[in-house]
C-alpha cells in the first residue's frame, strides 16, 4: 500500500525539519543510546482505512497515529523533555496540514501521553492523530 509510505514520509519530513530538537531515530533505524544525550524516537501506525462515501470507487479515509517519544537523561529533570514536547505539539497542532513530497496529511490532534522511564532515560510520548482522504 504505497499511500502509507507517502503519509509516513510527510510526517517524518515535518519532524526532521524542526530545529532545536535532539537527533531523531526513525522507524527501523540503527541507533545506540548514549546515556548522556537526548533523543527522539518515532512510531507510525495506520489504524483505519475506510470508505468515506458509499458507491463504486469511493474516496477512502485513512487515519492513524504518529507517536513521537522524547527521551532525556534521568538526572536532568523533566523540563528539557517538556520543552521538546511543546515544540513538537506546536508543529503538529490540531487542524494543521502537513505537506509532504506527494501527499498532504491533516492533523486531528497532538497530545502528550504518560511519561515513563526507559533505562537511563525519562521519556514523554506525543500522540499525533492524522488522517487523509484519498482514492
C-alpha positions as CSV (number, residue, x, y, z in Angstrom):
1,X,0.0,0.0,0.0
2,X,2.1,2.9,-1.3
3,X,0.0,5.6,0.3
4,X,1.1,4.7,3.8
5,X,4.7,5.3,2.8
6,X,3.7,8.7,1.4
7,X,2.0,9.6,4.7
8,X,4.9,8.4,6.8
9,X,7.3,10.4,4.6
10,X,5.3,13.6,5.0
11,X,5.2,13.2,8.8
12,X,8.9,12.2,9.1
13,X,9.9,15.2,6.9
14,X,8.0,17.6,9.0
15,X,9.6,16.3,12.2
16,X,13.1,16.3,10.6
17,X,12.6,20.0,9.6
18,X,12.1,21.2,13.1
19,X,15.1,23.0,14.6
20,X,16.3,22.8,18.2
21,X,15.3,19.1,18.7
22,X,17.7,16.3,19.6
23,X,18.5,13.6,17.0
24,X,15.5,11.7,15.7
25,X,15.6,7.9,15.4
26,X,13.2,7.0,12.7
27,X,11.4,3.6,12.4
28,X,13.7,0.6,11.8
29,X,16.9,2.7,12.0
30,X,20.0,1.5,13.9
31,X,20.7,3.6,17.0
32,X,22.9,3.2,20.1
33,X,21.6,5.1,23.1
34,X,24.2,7.3,24.8
35,X,23.1,7.8,28.5
36,X,24.1,11.5,28.4
37,X,22.3,12.5,25.2
38,X,18.7,13.4,24.5
39,X,17.0,11.6,21.5
40,X,13.6,11.3,19.9
41,X,12.1,8.0,18.5
42,X,9.1,7.7,16.2
43,X,6.5,5.1,15.5
44,X,4.0,5.2,12.7
45,X,0.7,3.2,12.6
46,X,-2.3,3.1,10.3
47,X,-5.3,2.4,12.5
48,X,-8.1,2.6,9.9
49,X,-8.8,2.6,6.2
50,X,-12.5,3.0,5.3
51,X,-14.7,4.3,2.5
52,X,-15.6,8.0,3.2
53,X,-18.7,7.7,1.0
54,X,-20.8,4.8,-0.5
55,X,-20.7,3.8,-4.1
56,X,-18.2,2.4,-6.6
57,X,-14.6,3.6,-6.3
58,X,-15.3,5.6,-3.1
59,X,-12.8,8.1,-1.7
60,X,-11.1,6.4,1.3
61,X,-10.3,7.9,4.7
62,X,-7.0,6.7,6.1
63,X,-6.2,7.6,9.7
64,X,-3.6,6.6,12.3
65,X,-1.1,7.6,15.0
66,X,2.3,9.1,14.7
67,X,4.0,8.7,18.1
68,X,7.0,10.9,18.8
69,X,8.8,9.9,22.0
70,X,11.1,12.4,23.6
71,X,13.8,10.9,25.9
72,X,16.2,12.8,28.1
73,X,18.7,11.6,30.7
74,X,17.0,10.9,34.0
75,X,19.3,13.1,36.1
76,X,18.4,16.4,34.5
77,X,14.7,16.7,35.4
78,X,11.6,16.8,33.2
79,X,11.9,20.4,32.0
80,X,14.0,19.8,28.9
81,X,11.8,16.9,27.8
82,X,8.6,19.1,28.2
83,X,10.3,21.9,26.2
84,X,10.9,19.4,23.3
85,X,7.3,18.1,23.7
86,X,5.9,21.7,23.5
87,X,7.8,22.3,20.3
88,X,6.6,19.1,18.7
89,X,3.0,19.7,19.7
90,X,3.1,23.2,18.3
91,X,4.4,22.0,14.9
92,X,1.7,19.3,14.7
93,X,-1.1,21.3,16.1
94,X,-4.7,20.1,15.5
95,X,-6.2,21.2,12.2
96,X,-2.7,21.7,10.7
97,X,-1.9,20.3,7.3
98,X,1.5,18.6,6.8
99,X,2.6,18.9,3.2
100,X,4.8,16.1,2.1
101,X,6.5,15.2,-1.2
102,X,3.4,13.6,-2.7
103,X,0.5,13.8,-0.1
104,X,-0.9,16.4,2.3
105,X,-1.7,14.9,5.7
106,X,-4.2,16.5,8.1
107,X,-3.5,16.6,11.8
108,X,-6.5,16.0,14.1
109,X,-4.7,16.5,17.4
110,X,-1.3,16.3,19.2
111,X,-1.2,15.5,22.9
112,X,1.3,14.2,25.4
113,X,1.0,10.8,26.9
114,X,2.1,9.4,30.3
115,X,5.8,9.7,30.9
116,X,7.9,6.7,31.6
117,X,11.4,5.6,32.3
118,X,13.5,3.7,29.7
119,X,16.8,2.6,31.2
120,X,18.7,5.8,31.9
121,X,16.1,8.0,30.2
122,X,13.0,9.8,31.2
123,X,10.6,9.7,28.2
124,X,7.4,11.5,27.2
125,X,5.4,10.3,24.2
126,X,3.4,12.7,22.0
127,X,0.5,11.1,20.2
128,X,-0.2,12.8,16.9
129,X,-3.5,11.7,15.3
130,X,-3.5,12.1,11.5
131,X,-5.9,11.5,8.6
132,X,-6.1,11.8,4.9
133,X,-8.7,11.4,2.2
134,X,-7.5,9.6,-1.0
135,X,-8.7,7.3,-3.7
